[in-house]
Amino acid sequence: MMLDVTKAWSDKEIRYEQQLTACRFSPCGQYIVAASLDFDLQRWNLDTDERTSLSGHPTWIGDLAFHPDQRRLYSVDYQGGLFCWDYTQAASQPLWKKTAAHVSWARKIAISPGGSYVATGGNDCVVKLWTADGQPVAEFPGHEGYIFSLAFHPDGKSLLSGDQVGSVRQWEIPSGKQIRTFDLTVLHTRKENFLAHVGGVRSLAINASANLLACGGMTNAKSNAFCPGDPLVVMLNFGDSTEKAQLKPSQKADGPINSMCFLPDDTLAGIGEGAMGASLAFWKADQPAPVHSIKISSGYQVDLHPDKLRLAISRFQSNGRGGNGRHATPETYLSNDGVIDIYHLYDQPAVDGDAAT
Amino acid sequence: MNHFRCHSPEHEFSRRQVLGTLVGGAAGLGANGLLNPVVADELKSQQKSVLLIWLDGGISQFESWDPKPGTEFGGPFSAIPTSLPGIHVSELMPHTAQQMHHLSVVRSMCTKDENHSSGVPRILRGDPKNRGVTYPYLGAAMAKLKGDSQSEIPNYIWVKPGSGGFIWQHGGFLGAEYGALALGDGKPPVHINRPPEVDDVIDQSRNDLRKQLNARFRNRRRGAEVNAYESSFEMAEKLIRRKDLFTDFTPQQLERYGSHHLGRHILQSKRLIEAGALFVQCHSYHWDTHADNFNMHLDLVPQIDKPFAALIEDWHESGMLDNVLVLLMSEFGRTPKINQRMGRDHWPEAWSLCLAGCGIRRGMVLGKTTDDGVWVDTTEYDIGHIFHTVFGAMGIDSLGAEYHYNGQPLPIAHEDCVPIKELLA
């Protein structure tokens, strides 16, 4: 199959009765796992659609990541917990867990390319490095806001972390020496009358050849209540830290770019959030406008399948009228749903019937 | 044409502006007052005050007074025990949790309006029955019912972010003189300092001239308009004499209450109350978390938790809490449903507020919501009940006292509601 994002199509929609946030394909490609707001991980077998819940987190799960050994899955939660699971087994007990890996929320997790290290970050503003068995290796203090995003360099020798106040830092692995910082304050807003920081570096992605670093979020936030802003990706030349382009979605949206990933041809896929909808957008690194865009409801994560030809997104799905006030009886007042869409990033093959015509 | 009317209710405050804005709102002032003047005199003889802390936009009940961790709509935060055995609040309120034995929390508020624009004034006016008049805000009502025109401090002061001014609209049918003196960013009127070239003699001369002009003006207009004009001037003059109320806070005070807006404004409100203000409304904006509700509450709730707990503790220790009623609330709560931007929308169906101090029973949680926090599961209370209760705690017979407006008797609180006896000490 030839990669062509402009021909992207979807034939699989997985719906769940709670909102889904983080989602990733397993390295074997057989499963997709998503974090749901009922504190569980939901694992779907893509061949059979069978769903299994991995239960144990005491609160919302911030993020999840697969180890390349095709057995272990890691997840972090909003009470600072770090859990390790054997996702190939039906049993829902974690292999091990650290309930206080971080003080307060653990928001993000990343696994080094070779699988030697696990990095976590959260509201204590400290990046923590662990062995794959959960032994602490090092702590990297220095951020001045919550850590919102993590990404390992493809060579595994450094780690990038992005925070609430628009700073991205590169750390040497495993020493924790800070190599450099990137100024992404364009993604952070704190006006004089705001009660809180708005925005931040919500997502990071680095391409396979490590010459491009994408930093996602939103800029120019108008308030800390509705938090409306302009979604933005700042594409940097990784080598010299210079800005290559500012990428914006073509679909109207007012929330941050929550997640991004590079495709094999260095096209960037990004997914954003919006009160009236958002988009899954595909950009070339030097072009502000996307080469293709798919309108969706608010999206939270995008992940590339190991076959490099499929993409999964987790997104919001309304379940009855929302907004202000009740508009429902007690029997019909239900939480909103979550959906995972799986897109094929190539031209849809003609089915027999189409070919006949 | 009325040259005194100001169409901007929140402009920068100065003596001159006060004079210019107030009289226009005085139209309609007439025989307004309590039906029974004896009752009014009794009320005014008592030394009690109210501090209303208003979180504009709506704090989430899930992330504050009524946590439901582990439930469908509960969100990520856990609940922590409080100084009241068996009672939990959100983990975002560790300081307040330690003061719960001084507080009364109502978890069964159910009100009628899901919009800010109509809901804020509706709540702050007590949502009375429609009788073709505009009711006063709670602060204005209190100024009417218990205010002392001879007080050294204005009766109704509004400490708020942004600009200040004289907000005559709060007076409703009571008239402009019962409006709020708004202190923008908690700061004093901009012309609080008399220019150095104006000495006492000059100042006296210009005051005499003003009084002379007022007297001439009074001959051609209804007296009430001039009364309002005079009272606004006096209001400014009172604060000009009290520059000591606006000195810098100490590092220790800021450490205890917080150096952010709300911490400073609660400190300023505390000063004003302790100096004798009858009613202070301390306002914080930007609680309307339609997006990023959980990140926002993570940062916002501590900004009320710490200063509120410090205030309660300080006033308890000084004995002030016996004389000051503190009311902490918003216009509604927030939806159980989490929306597409991880926010919560407006939810008047089941929400919480907190009362403490003067006339209020301590260590009380009234009402409950369903296990999932969506609906009230016990008796529902509307804002009318709260008005009755606040009046009752302040020694006002809310079921007996009435306003009298152009010959029309008007209840001071919704006649279908009553004081919540469980809350009254």
Chai-1 contact restraints between the chains, C-beta under 6 A:
chainA,res_idxA,chainB,res_idxB,connection_type,confidence,min_distance_angstrom,max_distance_angstrom,comment,restraint_id
A,T59,B,P76,contact,1.0,0.0,6.0,A-B,restraint_1
A,W60,B,P76,contact,1.0,0.0,6.0,A-B,restraint_2
A,Y78,B,P76,contact,1.0,0.0,6.0,A-B,restraint_3
A,L195,B,H286,contact,1.0,0.0,6.0,A-B,restraint_4
A,L195,B,L300,contact,1.0,0.0,6.0,A-B,restraint_5
A,A196,B,M296,contact,1.0,0.0,6.0,A-B,restraint_6
A,A196,B,D299,contact,1.0,0.0,6.0,A-B,restraint_7
A,A196,B,L300,contact,1.0,0.0,6.0,A-B,restraint_8
A,N224,B,H286,contact,1.0,0.0,6.0,A-B,restraint_9
A,A225,B,G57,contact,1.0,0.0,6.0,A-B,restraint_10
A,A225,B,H286,contact,1.0,0.0,6.0,A-B,restraint_11
A,A225,B,D288,contact,1.0,0.0,6.0,A-B,restraint_12
A,A225,B,T289,contact,1.0,0.0,6.0,A-B,restraint_13
A,F226,B,H290,contact,1.0,0.0,6.0,A-B,restraint_14
A,F226,B,A291,contact,1.0,0.0,6.0,A-B,restraint_15
A,C227,B,A291,contact,1.0,0.0,6.0,A-B,restraint_16
A,C227,B,D292,contact,1.0,0.0,6.0,A-B,restraint_17
A,G255,B,R341,contact,1.0,0.0,6.0,A-B,restraint_18
A,E273,B,R341,contact,1.0,0.0,6.0,A-B,restraint_19
A,A275,B,R341,contact,1.0,0.0,6.0,A-B,restraint_20
A,S297,B,Q340,contact,1.0,0.0,6.0,A-B,restraint_21
A,S298,B,Q340,contact,1.0,0.0,6.0,A-B,restraint_22
A,F316,B,Q340,contact,1.0,0.0,6.0,A-B,restraint_23
A,G322,B,K337,contact,1.0,0.0,6.0,A-B,restraint_24
A,G322,B,N339,contact,1.0,0.0,6.0,A-B,restraint_25
A,G323,B,D345,contact,1.0,0.0,6.0,A-B,restraint_26
A,N324,B,E114,contact,1.0,0.0,6.0,A-B,restraint_27
A,N324,B,D345,contact,1.0,0.0,6.0,A-B,restraint_28
A,N324,B,H346,contact,1.0,0.0,6.0,A-B,restraint_29
A,G325,B,E114,contact,1.0,0.0,6.0,A-B,restraint_30
A,R326,B,E349,contact,1.0,0.0,6.0,A-B,restraint_31
A,P330,B,W375,contact,1.0,0.0,6.0,A-B,restraint_32
A,Y333,B,V374,contact,1.0,0.0,6.0,A-B,restraint_33
A,S335,B,E72,contact,1.0,0.0,6.0,A-B,restraint_34
